[in-house]
């Protein structure tokens, strides 16, 4: 909450306090003894901002209500008060600095975030509002709280990321460590069907089991659903899970499959294997990690039009539709229009062209349109969390990104570890730099 907001509140309250004081003077000792309860008070001064008792009470109420819903025992209220007040102080310090740094969250960005939070919890916006109300929080209060958290998060990323350096030597050392080899080793998702052999089987029983295994193998080769067949015919413990063994590294695979799985292609079904308890059928459902991973990459150019404080959602949509028509019907250059209009600073200068994109590099809305577009085809306008787009796929290729992906995963892992350490250090620094005066509780 900004200082100007608090001044406005107290200016509105001033005539009330003046009236109460005058009434006490006129009515003498009886009126003077009446208890006057202040509506709010300052509990902390933080640089150019203040924290009010109402803010502290509201935050404590939310926490206590959540603890009651989770059947957690209530903490010592004085300890909780100090911790919550310190949390509000740290938020104030960061929000003031973020404001000076020019960090803003638009209403459109906030609306999209609220919708995603509701969706991720399997709720409509109306259900989300009801859930918030059960925690003693109005939708407007929740929006403001989320806005504050988004601003703080962006400011933390901007300031803390600049302090983190991950060298090539650190990445290589991690890859060579026991932990690194374990984390980056290839993993397999196998499907397994077991046709059990009775104890001391007759030749006729063996023939029946072999015939059944060959029949299932033939069906799988012709495209039958592995999991359905496993549920219907497998004698293994995993039958009800569709025969899935779950993701396992080579060291975790059954001995029978450990040499076979690394040689198989995704989707391949191995020939029936006779061993011990019966005949086994396995299918490599998927694999991940390791030093080799072939993916389809796309080289794309796009134009992005963002809604802004001065350009409404409707105006952004109208503009992207006009640009689409100018390219597809007017024969104008995609490159020239991207340079002139695109709001993506990273690609606008190159005519909208982006680097080669791997699966998962872009948001799902963008990737869906990219995959559905043919080479040289300009897509119809579509919406993502960033704004309105049109795109054109220039080229596609199969590329082994295993080594690149491994390095990126390691850098991300090391970054997360360093970020948490640097964040704590940075928060202590800005707390020491700030002027904070905690008012004694009345």
Secondary structure, DSSP 4 states (H G I P E B T S, - for coil): --HHHHHHHHHHHHHHHHHHHHHHHHH-HHHHHS----S--EEEEETTEEEEHHHHHHHHHHHHHHHHHTTPPP--HHHHHHHHHHHHHHHHHHHHHHHHTT----HHHHHHHHHHHHHHTT--HHHHHHHHHHTT--HHHHHHHHHHHHHHHHHHHHHHHTT----HHHHHHHHHSHHHHHHHS-EEEEEEEEEE--TT--HHHHHHHHHHHHHHHHHHHTT--HHHHHHHH--STTGGGTTEEEEEEGGGS-TTTHHHHTTPPTT-BPPPEEETTEEEEEEEEEEE-SS--EEEEEEEEEEEE---SSS-HHHHHHHHHHHHHHHHTT---HHHHHHHH---HHHHTTTTB---B-TTSS-HHHHHHHHHSPBTPBPPPEEETTEEEEEEEEEEEEEE-HHHHHHHHHHHHHHHHHHHHHHHHHHHHHHHHS-EEEPPP-
